[in-house]
């Protein structure tokens, strides 16, 4: 059983935001809220899938270098939990940007359905960049061209450094490409 022992603020906040969005969707039929909801769900799904892969590359990335939010060593449960906790807020942020870009102004409004394909494309680009960055981090660390920071070296055996760097670089790439790509996507939708 997964037990939350830390980061309860994030969990409680995500539950409250999700409940508000679900209620608004059920009763308000607001297209802007639908866009936010779809963005949050898309980023959470991406995060869970991403973490299901990276947890199997380097379990220590989640067990040693993340706060102990869950009392479990299960890779599947850790990846599921962190996939939600670490991404919902990015989805909310980008959802708000997309909703403004799609609905603001006097030009024709875009619906949530108009954004499915662009959001999907962004997620595919994020996954490709994460894969490339993770592979690069692994290879460069294995060759000694890059070394992990001291706080990693002090807590992880040298044999695990390439796997850690693969995870770390993949996660950084996902966040960076998601953030920058989300802004670009919002600008493109506004100009559409």
C-alpha positions as CSV (number, residue, x, y, z in Angstrom):
1,X,0.0,0.0,0.0
2,X,1.2,3.4,-0.8
3,X,1.4,5.7,2.2
4,X,2.0,9.4,1.8
5,X,4.4,10.6,4.4
6,X,5.6,13.9,2.9
7,X,4.7,16.5,0.3
8,X,1.1,16.4,1.5
9,X,0.6,20.0,0.4
10,X,1.2,19.1,-3.2
11,X,-1.1,16.1,-3.0
12,X,-3.9,18.0,-1.2
13,X,-3.5,20.9,-3.7
14,X,-3.6,18.6,-6.7
15,X,-6.8,16.9,-5.3
16,X,-8.5,20.2,-4.7
17,X,-7.6,21.6,-8.2
18,X,-8.7,18.3,-9.8
19,X,-12.0,18.4,-7.9
20,X,-12.6,22.0,-8.9
21,X,-11.8,21.4,-12.6
22,X,-14.0,18.2,-12.6
23,X,-16.9,20.2,-11.0
24,X,-16.5,23.0,-13.5
25,X,-16.4,20.6,-16.3
26,X,-19.5,18.8,-15.1
27,X,-21.5,22.0,-14.4
28,X,-19.9,24.9,-16.1
29,X,-19.2,23.5,-19.6
30,X,-16.4,26.1,-19.8
31,X,-14.1,25.5,-22.7
32,X,-11.2,27.1,-21.0
33,X,-11.5,24.7,-18.0
34,X,-11.7,21.8,-20.4
35,X,-8.4,23.0,-22.0
36,X,-6.8,23.2,-18.5
37,X,-8.2,19.7,-17.6
38,X,-6.9,18.1,-20.8
39,X,-3.5,19.7,-20.4
40,X,-3.2,18.4,-16.8
41,X,-4.3,14.9,-17.8
42,X,-1.9,14.9,-20.8
43,X,1.1,16.0,-18.7
44,X,0.2,13.5,-15.9
45,X,0.0,10.6,-18.5
46,X,3.3,11.7,-20.0
47,X,4.9,11.9,-16.5
48,X,3.7,8.5,-15.5
49,X,4.8,6.8,-18.7
50,X,8.2,8.7,-18.6
51,X,8.8,7.7,-15.0
52,X,7.8,4.1,-15.6
53,X,10.7,4.0,-18.0
54,X,13.3,6.0,-16.1
55,X,12.6,4.3,-12.8
56,X,13.7,1.1,-14.5
57,X,16.9,2.7,-15.7
58,X,17.9,4.1,-12.3
59,X,15.7,3.3,-9.3
60,X,18.1,5.3,-7.0
61,X,17.0,8.5,-8.9
62,X,13.7,8.0,-7.2
63,X,14.7,6.4,-3.9
64,X,17.8,8.3,-3.0
65,X,17.4,11.6,-4.7
66,X,13.7,12.3,-4.1
67,X,12.0,13.0,-0.8
68,X,10.4,9.9,0.7
69,X,6.8,10.6,-0.3
70,X,5.8,7.0,-0.5
71,X,6.8,4.1,1.8
72,X,7.5,1.7,-1.0
73,X,10.4,0.4,-3.1
74,X,8.1,-0.7,-5.9
75,X,9.4,0.9,-9.1
76,X,5.9,0.9,-10.6
77,X,4.3,2.7,-7.6
78,X,7.2,5.1,-7.3
79,X,6.9,6.0,-11.0
80,X,3.2,6.3,-10.8
81,X,3.3,8.6,-7.7
82,X,6.1,10.8,-8.9
83,X,4.7,10.9,-12.4
84,X,1.6,12.6,-11.0
85,X,3.3,14.8,-8.3
86,X,6.0,16.1,-10.6
87,X,3.8,16.9,-13.6
88,X,0.3,18.0,-12.7
89,X,1.4,21.6,-11.9
90,X,3.2,21.9,-15.2
91,X,0.0,20.8,-16.9
92,X,-2.0,23.4,-15.0
93,X,0.4,26.2,-15.9
94,X,0.5,25.2,-19.6
95,X,-3.2,24.7,-19.6
96,X,-3.8,28.2,-18.4
97,X,-1.5,29.6,-21.1
98,X,-3.2,27.5,-23.8
99,X,-6.7,28.4,-22.6
100,X,-5.8,32.1,-22.8
101,X,-4.2,31.7,-26.2
102,X,-7.1,29.7,-27.6
103,X,-9.9,31.7,-26.1
104,X,-8.8,35.3,-25.7
105,X,-9.4,38.1,-28.1
106,X,-11.8,38.8,-30.8
107,X,-10.6,36.2,-33.3
108,X,-12.4,32.8,-33.6
109,X,-12.1,30.7,-30.5
110,X,-10.4,27.3,-30.4
111,X,-12.0,24.5,-28.6
112,X,-10.3,21.8,-26.6
113,X,-10.7,19.4,-29.5
114,X,-8.6,21.8,-31.7
115,X,-5.7,21.4,-29.2
116,X,-5.5,17.6,-29.0
117,X,-3.2,17.2,-32.0
118,X,-0.8,20.1,-31.0
119,X,-0.6,18.8,-27.4
120,X,0.1,15.3,-28.7
121,X,2.8,16.6,-31.0
122,X,4.5,18.5,-28.1
123,X,4.4,15.3,-26.0
124,X,6.1,13.3,-28.8
125,X,8.8,16.0,-29.2
126,X,9.3,15.9,-25.4
127,X,9.7,12.1,-25.4
128,X,12.1,12.2,-28.3
129,X,14.2,14.9,-26.6
130,X,14.1,13.0,-23.3
131,X,15.3,9.8,-25.0
132,X,18.1,11.6,-26.8
133,X,19.2,13.5,-23.7
134,X,19.0,10.4,-21.5
135,X,21.1,8.4,-24.0
136,X,23.6,11.2,-24.2
137,X,23.9,11.5,-20.4
138,X,24.4,7.8,-20.1
139,X,27.1,7.6,-22.9
140,X,29.0,10.7,-21.8
141,X,29.0,9.6,-18.1
142,X,30.1,6.1,-19.1
143,X,33.0,7.6,-21.1
144,X,33.9,10.0,-18.2
145,X,33.2,13.0,-20.4
146,X,30.7,14.2,-17.7
147,X,30.6,13.4,-14.1
148,X,27.7,13.8,-11.7
149,X,27.8,16.5,-9.1
150,X,29.4,15.8,-5.7
151,X,26.0,15.4,-4.0
152,X,25.4,12.5,-6.4
153,X,28.8,11.0,-6.2
154,X,28.6,11.0,-2.4
155,X,25.4,9.0,-2.4
156,X,25.7,6.6,-5.3
157,X,28.3,4.0,-6.3
158,X,30.4,4.9,-9.4
159,X,28.9,2.1,-11.4
160,X,25.4,3.7,-11.1
161,X,26.6,7.2,-12.2
162,X,25.8,6.6,-16.0
163,X,22.3,5.4,-15.2
164,X,21.7,8.3,-12.9
165,X,22.9,10.8,-15.5
166,X,20.6,9.2,-18.0
167,X,17.6,9.7,-15.8
168,X,18.6,13.2,-14.7
169,X,19.2,14.4,-18.3
170,X,16.0,12.8,-19.5
171,X,14.0,14.6,-16.8
172,X,15.7,17.9,-17.4
173,X,15.0,17.6,-21.1
174,X,11.4,16.8,-20.6
175,X,10.8,19.8,-18.3
176,X,12.8,22.2,-20.5
177,X,11.2,21.1,-23.8
178,X,7.8,21.0,-22.2
179,X,8.1,24.5,-20.7
180,X,9.6,26.1,-23.8
181,X,7.4,24.0,-26.2
182,X,4.3,24.9,-24.2
183,X,5.0,28.6,-24.5
184,X,5.7,28.2,-28.3
185,X,2.5,26.1,-28.6
186,X,0.5,28.8,-26.9
187,X,1.9,31.5,-29.1
188,X,1.1,29.4,-32.2
189,X,-2.4,28.7,-31.0
190,X,-3.0,32.4,-30.4
191,X,-1.8,33.3,-33.9
192,X,-4.0,30.5,-35.4
